[in-house]
Amino acid sequence: MLPINSLTAADSIIISVQVEYLPAKGMGLLIKTINKIKRHLNPSLKVRGILVTKTDERTSLFKKIRAYIH
């Protein structure tokens, strides 16, 4: 409930994500939640950016996530 309340009260959000499978999957679920909140509770909510952490640019997973983000 706390994340929903926070996103409802916020003007914008920066998403941080590790370049690993489960955090990347969680980011997809978070984006779905943000879209629902934008539709029903806070239409002015904006995603200002995605901060990628713990990267290893040599891995194929990094390349896939980078392509997904861009």
C-alpha positions in Angstrom: 0.0 0.0 0.0 2.9 2.4 0.8 4.3 2.3 -2.8 0.9 3.0 -4.3 0.3 6.0 -1.9 3.8 7.3 -2.7 3.2 7.1 -6.4 -0.2 8.7 -6.1 1.4 11.7 -4.2 4.5 12.0 -6.4 4.9 14.2 -9.5 7.7 12.1 -11.0 9.7 8.9 -10.4 13.2 7.7 -11.2 13.4 3.9 -11.4 16.6 2.1 -10.3 17.2 -1.4 -11.6 20.0 -3.9 -11.4 21.0 -5.7 -14.6 19.8 -9.1 -13.5 16.8 -11.2 -14.5 14.5 -10.8 -11.4 15.0 -7.1 -11.0 14.4 -6.5 -14.7 11.2 -8.6 -14.4 10.2 -6.5 -11.4 10.8 -3.3 -13.3 8.3 -4.5 -15.9 5.7 -5.1 -13.1 6.5 -1.7 -11.6 5.9 0.0 -15.0 2.5 -1.7 -15.2 1.7 -0.5 -11.7 2.7 3.1 -12.6 0.5 3.0 -15.7 -2.5 1.9 -13.6 -1.8 4.6 -11.1 -1.6 7.2 -14.0 -4.9 6.0 -15.4 -6.9 5.9 -12.1 -5.2 8.0 -9.4 -2.5 10.4 -10.6 -2.5 11.3 -14.3 0.4 13.8 -13.9 2.8 11.1 -12.7 5.9 10.9 -15.0 8.8 8.5 -15.2 11.8 10.8 -15.4 14.3 8.1 -16.1 15.7 4.6 -15.3 18.9 4.3 -13.4 20.8 1.1 -14.3 23.0 -0.2 -11.5 25.5 -3.0 -11.1 26.2 -3.3 -14.8 28.5 -5.5 -16.8 28.2 -4.2 -20.3 29.8 -7.5 -21.7 26.8 -9.6 -20.9 23.9 -10.4 -23.2 21.4 -9.6 -20.4 22.8 -6.1 -20.2 22.3 -5.6 -23.9 18.8 -6.9 -23.8 17.8 -4.7 -20.8 19.5 -1.6 -22.4 17.5 -2.3 -25.6 14.3 -2.6 -23.6 14.9 0.6 -21.7 15.7 2.7 -24.8 
